[in-house]
Amino acid sequence: MTGFPTRRLVLGATAGGVLASLAVTPRSSAASATATYTAPRPRVRIDLNAGWRFIRADVAGAQAPGFDDSGWSSVNTPHTWNAVDGADGGNDYHRGVGWYRRHYTVPSELAGKRLYLQFAGVNQVADVWVNGTYLGQHKGGYSRFRFGVTGVLVPGGDNVIAVRVTTARDTGIAPVSADYTFEGGIYRNVSLWATDVLHVRMEDYAGPGVYLRQSNVTAASATVTVTTKLWNDSNSTRSVIVRTVIADRSGNVVAEVRSTAQTVAAATGAETRQTVSIDRPRLWNGLADPYLYNASVEIRDVTAGADRLADVVTERLGLRSFAVDADTGFHLNGSHLHLHGVNLHQERAGKGWAISDADHTQDFDLIRELGANAIRMAHYQHDQKDYELADERGLIVWAEIPLVNSVTDSTAFTASTQNQLRELIRQNYNHPSIVFWGIGNELTDYNGTATNRLLASLAGIIESEDPDRLSTYAVRSEDPDDAQAGLHTRTTGFNKYLGWYYGSKDDELGAWADNLHTNAPSRRIGISEYGAGANPAQHGLNPPRPEPGGSWHPEEYQALFHEAYWKQLAERPYIWGTFVWAMFDFASDGRNEGDTPGINDKGLVTHDRQTRKDAFYWYKANWSSAPTLHITSHRWTRRTDASTELKVYSNANKVTATLNGTSLGTVSSSDHIFRWADVTLKPGQNTVTVTAIINGSTYTDSVLWTLG
C-alpha cells in the first residue's frame, strides 16, 4: 500500500508524540499443514443503537448532561427523519437540524481501556458531545468516524451522548446537489469500542489500521505487504512485537511473520511493514470462487520479558489480480471478464437510508439472482455491510465519493472532498471486491478551472494512497467525449441515456462507442449508467419512447430499451464494464414522473423490493446460469385489444406456448427473446402457458389475461 509505508503519519484526534518505524524479521514462510489459528478477540465492541431520544429541531443547550429531553421521541438507530417526506414528491423534505441524545452506563470492567465512540454514518454534518464535553465535528454524510472518549466517558457511571446533525443546504460540503434525497440522521450503526492502551490505531481516518497490499498474485504464489499502524497510549515506554498470521477459511496457517522487538515511547505511534508469501494461493475469482483468507495482526507487549497479547485486528484477504485493457476490457486473474452490473443506492421504501443488515442482504440476494457480476456503489461510500457482501459474493465494485453535479470553489470544500476520498480509501482498502475508486459524477462545469483542479487533486490522492487500483470518473450523458473532467483518471465511465432523454435506443449507442474507441484507442471506456423509467402498473404493446418527465412510463418500453442496449454492449469487448441505472427504484423527492411522485423509477426492481420488472428477467436470462423462463407483460392482466403479442425471456434454446390449451407452437431463439406474433385473445379470461427444458428439467410459466 504505497500511501502508507512510505510516509510516517499521525492522523486523527489523538495527536502528539512521534512515530517510530519497527524493524521486521524477514522470515515469512508457509506454515506446516497441521498448524491452525483462531484469532483472539481482545477488543470489546458494544452496540449503542437502542435507547436514543430525538427531536427534529435545533434546540439550544441540548448538549448539556442535565438537559430535559423527556418530550422528545424515542428512536433506535439506524434512524432518518426523511424516510417518508423524502420520497413523496414536491422537493420539500426537511433539510435542517435534528438532535439525538442517549444515556449509557459504561461497564466498570472497561476502566483502564482506551474507549472510542464510532458512528458508521451520519448525514451530513455531525457535532458530538459526551457529558457536555465537545468531541468535535465530522463533515461528510457517508463515511465512518470515531472520537476517542477515554477520560470523558466514565466507566461505571451514567453518561450522556449528544449529537447535533444538520443537512442544511449551506453545509459547504459534497454533494452540493444530486438526483436523490439527502436523508438526515444517524442512519447507520453506533457503537463503543474498547482497546488496550497498546493497540492498532483507531483514528487513521477511521480505517482498520492494518492495510494489506497485494502484489505478484498468480496461481503459483502471492505476495502480501502488511502495513500496521499502532499506538502506545500508556504512560511508559513499551517493547513491542507485531505478529501477522494468514489463515485459510478452515483456520490453517498459510503464512506467518513476526517482527523483532522494538521500543515505542509513551504517547507515540509506530508503523510496521511486513511481507509474506503464500504458495499456491486459492484466488478470489469473482462469482466463480470468491475465496477469502483471514489476515490477523497481533500486537504483543514484551516489556521486561513479558509476552502479553495487547490487541488483534483481523481483516479478510481475497487474493486477485486485475487489469483493464483499452481493446479487450476487464481481466480478473489473467482471464477476460466482461463486467455487467448495476448501480446501487442505499435506500428503500418505508425506511429510507435507515436500513438493516437483513435489508442489505436481501438487496444482494436480488443482485445475485439477476446474474450481475459488478456493482457501482452510487454515489457515495456505502455501509461496510455492502462491501462485505460484495467480497463474499464475488462482485467487482466501483466505489466512489459523493462529488456530484457541481463543486464549490473554496479551500474548505476542497479539503472536505479530499478528506472524504481518503476516508473512502483507508476504510475500504482491504476489500478485494473493490477495483475502482470513483472521483466524481456528472460535474456540469466539466471544463471549468475549479472543477478540474479539484479532480486532478483527487486523482493524485488515489495514486498516492492506492496506486494498485484504478481511478475512474462518470461523464454526463450530454457532455462531449473529450470533456476535461473525464481525462484525469485511468479509466472513464460514460452515463448514456440514448433512447430515454434523447436520441434512439436501437443503434446510436454502439455507433457512439465505436467512434470513441476508434478516435481515442488508448482510452479505457465503460458505461457507468444507462436506463429508462418504468411503472409496472402501466402497459402498452411495443410503445414509443415516453416523455421522461411525464406520468406515463409503461413497463414494456423499459424492457425494449434494455433489450436494445444490452445487444449493443454485449458485442463490444473493449467496453470494460456496464452498469444499469438502477437496480432498485429510489427516492428522489424532486421528481414527479411515471405516476410515482418522489421516486426515480429506473430500477429493475420496485422501491419496496416486491416486484421484479420485465427488464429484470431480460438480464437474468442473459446473465444468470439459473434456469429462467418469464412471460413479459405479466401484470398487464386487463386487455382491451384482442390482437396482441406473446414475448418470453428465457435462457432455454426453445420455448413452447399454448393459449387456452391450444398450441401456439415452439420457437427457437439465440438472443433469449421468444416471440409469438398475432396472438388473438378471446373475450373473458385467457390462460397463456409456456414451457421449456433447461438443463434437462422442465420449467413452466403462465399468466391470465382478461379481454373486455
N, C-alpha and C positions, 0 to 999 in steps of 0.2 A: 504494500500500500504506500505509494510514493509520497503522498501528502503527510504521512505520519512519521515514518522513521527518519526522514531527512531533516526534520525540524524538532526542536525541543520546546513544546508549547505548554503553557498553563492557561486553560480556558475555563471560565465558569466563576461561580460566586466565591469559592474558597481560594482566592488568590493569595500569594505570599510565598516566600521561600524560593528556592531554585530547583531545577530539575537535574538529576544525575543520570547518566547512561550506565546501565548494568551490562557487565560482560556476560557472555553466554558460552557455556561449554559446548563445543561443536561435536556432539555425539548423538545426533539424530540417527535412529535406526528402526527398522521394523522389529517389533517385539515378537516373542515366541508365540506360537499358535495357541498355547494354553493360557496366556496372560489375559485377564479380563479386568475391566474397570467400571466402577459405578461412581459417578461424580458425587462427592459430598455436597451438601447444600447448607453451608453455614449462614447464608443470608436469610433474613426474615422479610417476607412481603405480607402486608396487611391490607385487605380491601377496605376502602373508605367510601364505597358508593352509597351506602344506606344512611338515612337519617339527616338529610340536608333540609334547610329552610330556604325558601326562595321568594323574591319579590321582583316583578318586572318594573322597576323604577330605580331612580338614583336617590339614595337615602343618605343624608348627612349623618356621619358618626357611626355607620353600621359596622365599621371595623373594630369598635370598642368591645372588649370581652363582655361587659355588662349590658350591652345594648339589648333592648327588648324586641325579639323577633317573633313573639308568640302569635302575632297576627299574620305572619307570612304563611305561604303554602308549604306543605310538607312534600318533598320530592326525593327521589333517588337519582343518582347519576348512573349512566348517561342520561342527560336531560337537555332539551332545547325548548325555547319558548316560541319557536316558529313552525312547529310540526303541522299546525292547522292553517294559520294565517299566511304561511309562506307557500301554500300550494292551492290557494283558492282564487287566484287571479286578482287583477287590479293593481299589482305592484305597490301595494300599500301595507305590506307586512312590517311589523315593528322592527326598526333598527335604532337601537339606543342602548340603554344601560339596564343590566339586571344584577342583583346581588344574591350571593349564596353564603350561608353560614351553617356550621355544624359544630357540636360539642363532641369531644373524643377524649377518652382516658387511655393514655399510652400504657401498655403493660409494664409493670415495675421491673420485670426482668430485662428490659431493654436499656436500663440505666447503664451508662458506660459505653453504649454503642454509638456509632455515627448514624444520625437519622436524616432521611431525605423525604420530602413531600413531592410526589410525582403526579403530574397531570398528563394524560395521554393525548388530550386535545381540547382546547378551549377557544371558541371563536368570538371575537377576533383579537382583542387586547385584554389581558388579564392582569390585575393588581392583586397581590396576595398578602394577607396579614395572618400571623399566628399570635394569639394572646395580646393583640394590639400592636405587635412589632411588625413593621413593614418589611417584607422579604424582598420585594422587587416587582418588576413588571415584565411580562412576556408579550412580545408583539409577533403576531402570526397565528392564524387560526387552525393550523393543521399538523403541527409538529409537537412532539413530546417535549416537556420541560420539567426541570426539577429545581427545587430550592433546598439547600442544606438548612435543617431546622434543629440541629444539636444545640442544646442550651436555651432554645426558645420553646420547643415542645417538651413539656415536663413529664417524664415517666411517673406513673402512679397518681397523677393529678388530672383534674379536668382542664381541658384545653379547648380553645375556640379558634376555629379556622374560618376566615372570612375572605371571600373572593368577589371583587368587583369586575364585571365583564361588560365590555361595550362592543357593539357593532356599528356605531355611529359612522356616518359617511365621511367624517373628517379625520379618520384614524391615520391617514397618510401612509398606509402600507398596502402591499399587493395582497389580493387583487383589488384594484380600484373599482372595476365593474366586471361583470361576466353574465353569460346566459344561464344562470342558475341562481337559486335563492341562497343568500348568505344567512344561514341559520345560526342564531346566537345561543350561547350557553356553554356549560361544562358538558359537552356532548359525548365525551369518551370517559374511560375509567379514571378514577382517582385512587391512589394507593400510597402507603407509607412503607419505606424501605429502611432496614437497619443492617448495618455492616460493622465489621470490626474496625478498630482505629487504623489498622493497616489493611488497605483494601485497593481493589481496582477502582480507578476514578469513575465517579458517577456524574461529573459535571463537564465532561468533554462534549459540549453541545448535546448533552443527554444521550450520548451514544453508549454502546456497551463497554467501552474502554479496552476491548480486545478486538483486534482487526486482523482478518485472515486474507492475506493476499496470495492468489494462486499464480503459478507460472509453469510453463513447460508441461502442461497437462496432456497426457496421452494415455492409451490403454496400457502402456508399459510402466509408466511412473508418473508421479505428480509431485511438484514442489510447493510447499506452503510456507510463507513467511508470516509468522505470528507476531504482531506488534501489541504489546501490553503496556498500558499506562497505569501506574499505581501511585498511591499517595500514602504518606505516613502522617496521620493525624494525631499521633501520640505526642507526649511531651519529652521524648527521648529518642536518641539515635537507635535505629534498628538494623540488624543484619538480616538480609532478605534473600531468599531463593525463589525463583519463578520456575515452576514445572508445567510443561504443556503435554497433555496426553490426547491423542486422537484415537477414537474407538469407533468400530463399525456399529451397525444397528443392533447387533447382538451383544455388544459390550466388549468384543475382542479388541485388544490394543493393536493398532496397526502402525503407530509411530509415537515416539516419546522423546522429549528433550528436557534437560534441566540446566538452569544457569548456575554459575558459580556464585558463592555468597558475596553480596555487596552491601555496603553500609548506606543507609538512607537517613539523613538527618531529620529531626522533628520538623513538622510543617513544611515538608519538602516532597516533591514528586520525583519519579524516575520512570524511565521508558526502556523496555527491552525489545530486542528484535531477535527472534529465534526462527531457525529454518529447519523444517522437517521434510523428509522424502517418504512417499508412500509408494510401495511397489505394487504393480498390477492393480491399480485402483478400480473400483466399480464406479463408473462415471454417472453423474447426474445427466440423464439423457432425455430431458423433456417428458412428454406424455408417456413415452415408451418405458422409461425406467427412471423416475425422479429419486434416485438413491441419495440418502443423507447420512453422513457421518456426524459424530459429535466431537467438537474440539473443546477440551476443558483446560482452563488455566488456573493453577493453584498458586496462591501467594503464601509462602511459608516463612514464618518468623523463626530464624535460627539464632537469635541473640543469645549470647552467653551459653552456647552449646545446646540450646533447646531445639525442638523441631515441632513447632506449633502451626497447624493449619489455620491461617487467618481468613482467607477469602477464596472463593471459587466462582469463576464465571464460565458457563458452558454455552457455546454458540454452535448452531448447526452448520455443517460444511457440506456443500454439494460441489464436487469437482467436475469442472467442464471447461471447454474452450469454445470460443465463438468468433465469428468474423462476418463482415458484410462486404461483398464484392459488388462493384458497380454493374457488372454484367450478369452475375449468377446469383445475386441476392444473399440471403442469410445462410450461414453454415453453423451447425452445432456439432462439436466434437469431430470436425472434419467432413461432415456429411451435409448436403444441402437440405434445408428445411424451410419450406415456404411458410412464413408466419401469417396466419389468418386468425383474426380475433375480434375483440370488441372493446369499446370504451365503457368504462365503469364509473358511475357516480356512487357516493356513499349515502344513499337516501332512499326512503321507501314510504309508501302511503301510511298515514296514521302515526308514524314515528319520526319522520324527518331524518335528521342526522343521528338521532339517539338510538342507534341500532345495537343489537346484542351479538355475541359471538355466534349464536344459532342463526341469526339473520345473515351474517357474513357467509356462514357455511352453506345456507340454502342458496345464496347467490352463486357460489362457486359450484354447487351441485348442478344448477341450471346451465352454467357456462360449460361444465364438463359434458352434460347431456348434448349441448349444441355441437360439441366437437371442436371448439376453439382451442388453439394452442398458444395464444398470446393475449395479453390484456394491456391496454393503455389505462393506467390509473389516473383518470382525468379528474380535475385539472389541478391537482394538489397532492400533497402527501396523504396517504391513506393510513388507516389504523394498522398496527402491526399484524393483526389477525389476517388481513388481506394478503400481506406479503408472505406470512407463514403458510397460508393455504396455497398460494402460488408455488412456493417451494415444494410443498408436499404433493401437489397435483401435477407438477411438471410444466407449468405455464411460463412462457417468456414474458417479462414485464418491462414496460416503458413507464418509469416513474418520473414525476415532474413537479415543478414548483408552480404556485398559482399566479404567474405573471401573465395576465390575460387582458387583451384589448388595448391597454394603454399603460404608460409609465408616467411617473411624476418626476420632473427634473429637479431633484433635490438630493442633498447629501444623505438626509435621513432615509428617504425612500430607497436609495441605492444600498445603503448599509443594511437596511432591514431585508431587502430582497436577497442580497448576498448571504445574509445570516440564515434565511430560510433554505437556501441551497446547501449551505454547509450542514445544517441540521438534517436535511434530507439524506445527504450522503453519509454522514457519520452514523446516524441512527439505523441506516439500512444497508450499510456496506457489506455485511456478511450474507445477505440473501442471495443464493445462487440464481434465483429466478430473474433478478434484475440485471438487464443487459444495457438498457438505455437510460440516460439521465436527460430529461427534457428541461430546457431553459425558458420556454415561453410558448404562448399560443395566440395566434391571430392578432398581433400588435398592429394597430391600424396605421400608425405613423412609421411604416416599415422602412422608409429611407431616412428617417429623422436622426439627427445627431444624438439626441439624448437616448433614444431607443437603442441605437446601435452601440453607443458607448457602454450602456449597461449590459447588453447582450454579449459584447466582447469580453467584458469582465467576468460574466458568468461562465462563458465557455472556458476562460482561463482558469477559473476556480476548479472546474471539473478536471482539467488537465493536471492541475496541481494536486488535488485531493485523490483522484482516482483515474489515472491515465489508461487503465486497462479496459474500462467500459467506454461506451460510445455516447457522445453527446448528440442531442437532436433538438429539433425545433419544428413546430407545426405552422405552416404558412397558410394564411387566409385564402379561401377559395377564389376570391376575385382579384387577388394580388398577382403581379407579374411573377413569372418563374424565377427571375433574377432579382427579386426583391432583396435588398441588402440584409434585412432581418433574417433571412434564411441561409445566409452564407457563412455564419460563424461556427457552425457545428460540423462534426464529422459526417453525420447523416442528416437527411432532411425528410420531414413528413409534409404532405400536402393535403389539406382539407378540400375535398372536391364534392360539390353538390350539383353537378350537371344533371339535368332532368328533374330537379326539385326547385331550386331558386331561379334557375335559368337554364337554357340550352336543352340538349337531348340526352336521355339516358342510354340510347341504343348504341352509339358508336363514337361519340365525341371523347369519352374518357380514354379509350385505347389510343385514339389518334393523338390526343394531347400527350400521353405518356411516351409514345414512340417518338414524337417530335422532340420532347425534352431529352430523352435518352440519346437521340442522335446528335443534338446540338450541344449537349453537355455530358459527354460519355463518361466522365470521371465522377459525376455526382451520384451519390448513393441515395436513391429515392424510394420513399414509401408513401402509402396513402393512410394518413393519420385519422381521417374522418370521412365517412360517406354515409348517407342515409336519407330517408323520407318518412314523413309522418303517417300514422295510421291509427284510426279509431276502429277497434274490432266490432263495433256496433253499426258501422257504416259500410255499405257494399255497393258494388257496381260491376258489370261484366266488362272486362278489359277497358276500364275508364281512362280518359285522358288525364294528363297531369293536372292535379287540382291546384287551387291557389294556396301557396304555403301558409299564408296568414289567414286563410278563410276557415269557415266552420266545417267544410266537407273534406274529410280525409279518408276515403274508402280504403279498407284493408287491402283490397286487391291491387291498388296502384303501388303500395309499398312492396308487395310481392313482385310485381312486374319490374319495378326499379331494381330490386336486388338480383333478380334473375339476370337482367342485362349487365349490371355492374360486375357480378362475380364471373360471368363468362369472359369478360374483357380482362379482368385481373388475373384469373387463373392461368391464362396462357402467356403471361409475361413474367418469366422467372427473374428478370432484373429488378422487379419491384420487390424489395426485401421484406415488406410487411404490409398488411392491410387490416384496418380496424373499423368495424361497423360503428356508426353513431346511431343508436347506442344499444347496450344490452337491455336496459330497462327504461321505461318512461320515468321521468324525474321532474321534480318541482322546479319551475322557473316562473315565479309569480307574475312577471311582466308579460307573459304570453297569454293569448286568448285565441285559440285556434283548434280545429278538429273537434269542436264542441266540448272541449275539456279545458276550461279556464285554469290558468296557473300551472299547466303541465306541458312539458316538451314531450310529444307523443311519437318520437322517432324510435322508441325502444322496440326490440324484438319480443319483449315480454312487458305486460302491463305494470303499472306503478305498484299494484298490490301483489304482484308475482303470481296471480291466479290464472292468467290467460297467456298462452304462447300464441303469438300471431302467426299467420301463414308463413311469413318470411323466416320465422324461427325454423320451421320444418324444411324450408328450402336449404338453409345452411346445414341443418342436421343431415339431410340426405347427401349433401356434398362432402361434409367434413367428418362425420362420425362413422365409425365402423359398426355401430349398433344398428340392428335392423330398423328401417324407417319406412313407413307407409302412411301417407296422410292425404286425405281428400281436402283440397283447398275450399275456401268459402264455406267452411263447416258451420259458421254462425249465421250465414245468410239463409235462414230457415223459412222465411216468408217470401214467396216469389209471386210476381205479377205477370211474368212473361213465360210462356210455355217453352219457348226456344232458349236453350242455354248451352253451356259447355261444361264438361267434366274435366277437371285438371287434378292430377295427383303428383305429389313429390315422393320419390322413393329411391333407395339405393339398390333396388332389385333390378334384374335385367329385363323383366317383363311383368306386366300387371294385367289382370283380368277384371272386367267390370260387369255388373248387372244393374238393371233398373227395374224395380218391381218384379224381380225374379227372372227377367228376360235378359239374355246375354247381350252386352254391348261389344263383345269381342275382346281380344287380347292385344295389347300394344307393347311394343318394344321401344326402348329408348337408350341412348348413350349419354344423355345430358341430365338425367334424373327428373325430367319432366315428361309426364304421360298425359296425353290429351285425347278426349273423345269429343269431336265437334258435332254440332247439330243434334244435341240430345233434346228430346221433346218430353216435357213433363205432362202428366195427366192432371186434371182438376182434383184437388184434395191432396192427400198425403202420398209422397213418393219416397221409396226406400232405395238408396244408392249403396251398393256394396262393392268393395274392391278387395281382391286377394292377390297375394304374391308369395312365391317361395324364395326365401333369403337364407343362405347358409344351410339349406336342407330342411328348414322349418317353414310352415305355412303361417302367414300373417293376414289379418283382415282389418279393414276399417269400413265404417258405414256412417251414413248421415240420413236424416229425414228432411226433405224439402217439401213444403206445402204450397201448392199453387192455388191462388184465389183468396 
